[in-house]
Amino acid sequence: MKRSRTIRTTLPILMHLLVWLVLIILPQIIISRYSGNNNFIAWGFYVNAFVIGFIFYINYFWLVPKFYMKNKTMIFFILALVVVVCFYFVLDLTNQALHNPERERRIAESIDEGTREHRFQRPPFKLMQIYGYSLLSIVIIGFSIGLRAIEQHSASEKRQKELEKEKLNSELAFLKNQVSPHFFFNTLNNIYSLVEINSEDAQAAILKLSKLMRYLLYESEHGETLLSDEIEFMKNYIDLMQLRISKKVEIEINLTQENTDLKVPPLLFIPFIENAFKHGISYRDKSFIKVQMQTNQQKISFMCVNSTTSDKKEKHEENHSGIGLENVKKRLKLLFPGRHALNIIPTSKEFRVSLEIDLNKEK
C-alpha cells in the first residue's frame, strides 16, 4: 500500500521533470544535427519555454484550483489574462536583451518565401510574435485546466472508493458481530441439553467448543482466513452437533482437501450448516444432512442439503431462523459483488443450498 502511494506521488513529478529535460536537450540536438554549430545556445528558445512553463504552473497550482474549480470563472480568466500580459512584457524585455538581428532576418526571409507563393503581405514580426505568444498561452491555460480537472476527478473517485471500502468494512464488522453471538447461543443450548444425558460427551463437547471459540475470537478477527482453517472449524462444529443427535440422522460430509490455502472470509459457510442441524433433524423420522465442498483453482463450490421435517414446532421455529442466512446473503453481496451465485431451494422433502464463489478479485 505504501509503495503504491509512493508511486502515485512521485510519478507526476517524474513526468514533469522528464518534459523539462526534453525541452532543455532537444533544441541543442536539433542545432547540432542541422547547423553543426555546437557553440550556439538557443537562449531565446529557453526563455520562451521557461516563461510558458511559469504560466502553466501558476495556473496549474494556483489559479485553476483556487478560482476555476470553485466556480469563480470570471476572476480566473481576469487573473489568467493579467498573468499572460505580465509575462509577455517579461518575455519581450528578455528577447530585446538577447536580440539577434541575424536570426530575425532569416526568419523573415523564410516567411517571405512562403507568403510570396500565396501572394499576401507578410505581417510585422512584432505582430507575429504577439499572435504566437497569445495562441500558445491559450493552449497552455486550457491544458492546465484539463489536467487539473482530470486529477481532481481521479482524486474524487479515489475518495469515493475509500468511503465505500470504509462502509464495507463497517457493515462486515456489524454482520460478523451478529454471527458470533447467534452461533454461540445455539451451541450453548446444545451443550446444556447434553450435560444431563452424558457428562463425558459433555466434556468432549466443551473441548470442541473451546476450539470453536478460539477460532471465533482470534482467527476470525482478520478479514480473511485460510480455507483449511475454515474447514477445520466446520468439522469441529459438525462433530459437536453429532454428539447430541440420534443414529436415525444420516450425516454425509465431503469437504475438499485440495486448494485449501485459498483465502476466504471467516464464518461464511457455517450458517448454512447451523441452519441444517437446527431445522433438518427429526427425532421421530429418518432425516439427513449432506455437506459438500469442492475447489477449482480460484472457485469454491459449496452445497448443503438437509431433510425437511414435518414437526410443527420446528416449522414454527423456522419462521424465526433467518438471522444467519440473511447475514450470509448480505456478506456475499458486499464481499463478492457479481462473483457469487447463491441458490436456496426449499421443497417438501429437502432444503437445498448451493453456493459458488469466484475468489478472483480482478474480475
Residue pairs with C-beta under 8 A, 6 or more apart in sequence:
20 53
23 49
24 46
27 42
27 45
27 46
28 41
28 42
31 37
31 38
31 40
31 42
32 38
43 98
44 95
44 98
44 100
44 103
47 91
47 94
47 95
47 98
48 91
51 87
51 90
51 91
51 94
52 136
52 137
52 140
54 87
55 83
55 84
55 87
55 137
55 140
55 141
56 140
56 143
56 144
58 83
59 80
59 83
59 140
59 141
59 144
59 145
60 144
60 147
60 148
63 76
63 79
63 80
63 83
63 144
64 76
64 144
64 145
64 148
65 148
65 152
66 72
67 73
67 75
67 76
67 79
68 76
68 145
68 148
69 148
69 149
69 152
80 141
84 134
84 137
84 141
88 130
88 133
91 133
92 129
95 129
104 125
107 125
108 122
108 125
111 122
111 128
112 122
115 121
115 122
123 131
168 334
169 223
171 330
171 334
172 223
172 265
172 331
172 334
172 335
175 327
175 330
175 331
175 334
176 220
176 266
176 267
178 323
178 327
179 267
179 270
179 271
179 324
179 327
180 216
180 220
180 267
182 323
182 324
182 327
183 216
183 267
183 270
183 271
183 274
183 324
184 213
184 216
186 274
186 278
187 209
187 212
187 237
187 240
190 205
190 240
190 241
190 244
191 202
191 205
191 206
191 209
193 244
194 201
194 202
194 205
194 243
194 244
195 202
197 244
201 243
201 244
204 243
205 240
205 243
205 244
208 236
208 237
208 239
208 240
209 240
211 236
212 233
212 236
212 237
212 240
215 229
215 233
215 236
215 266
216 267
219 225
219 229
219 233
219 266
220 266
220 267
222 266
223 265
224 263
224 264
224 265
224 266
225 263
225 264
225 265
225 266
226 260
226 261
226 262
226 263
226 264
227 256
227 259
227 260
227 261
227 262
227 263
227 264
227 295
227 300
228 260
228 261
230 264
230 266
230 267
230 268
230 269
231 255
231 256
231 260
231 293
233 266
233 267
233 270
234 255
234 269
234 270
234 273
234 291
235 253
235 255
237 270
237 273
237 274
238 251
238 253
238 273
238 291
241 277
242 251
245 251
245 277
245 281
246 283
248 282
248 283
248 285
248 286
248 287
249 281
249 282
249 286
249 287
249 288
249 289
250 286
250 287
250 288
250 289
251 288
251 289
252 288
252 289
252 290
252 291
253 290
253 291
254 290
254 291
254 292
254 293
255 291
255 292
255 293
256 293
256 294
256 295
258 295
259 295
259 296
259 297
260 295
262 295
262 298
262 300
262 359
263 359
264 300
264 357
264 359
265 331
265 335
268 328
268 331
268 332
269 293
269 302
269 304
269 355
271 324
271 325
271 327
271 328
272 302
272 304
272 324
272 325
272 328
272 353
272 355
273 289
273 291
273 304
274 324
275 304
275 306
275 321
275 324
275 325
275 351
275 353
276 289
276 291
276 304
276 305
276 306
276 351
277 289
277 306
278 317
278 321
279 306
279 309
279 314
279 317
279 318
279 321
279 351
280 287
280 288
280 289
280 306
280 307
280 308
280 309
280 351
281 287
281 289
281 306
281 309
282 307
282 309
282 310
282 311
282 314
284 311
285 309
285 310
286 307
287 306
287 307
287 309
288 305
288 306
288 307
289 304
289 305
289 306
289 307
290 303
290 304
290 305
290 306
291 303
291 304
292 301
292 302
292 303
292 304
293 300
293 301
293 302
293 303
294 300
294 301
295 301
298 358
298 359
298 360
299 356
299 357
299 358
299 359
300 355
300 356
300 357
300 359
301 354
301 355
301 356
302 353
302 354
302 355
302 356
302 357
303 352
303 353
303 354
303 355
304 352
304 353
305 350
305 351
305 352
305 353
306 350
306 351
307 349
307 350
307 351
308 346
308 347
308 348
308 349
308 350
308 351
309 315
325 344
328 342
329 342
332 340
332 342
332 355
332 357
336 357
336 358
338 363
339 357
339 358
339 359
339 360
339 363
340 355
340 356
340 357
340 358
341 354
341 355
341 356
342 353
342 354
342 355
343 352
343 353
343 354
343 355
344 351
344 352
344 353
345 351
345 352
345 353
345 354
346 352
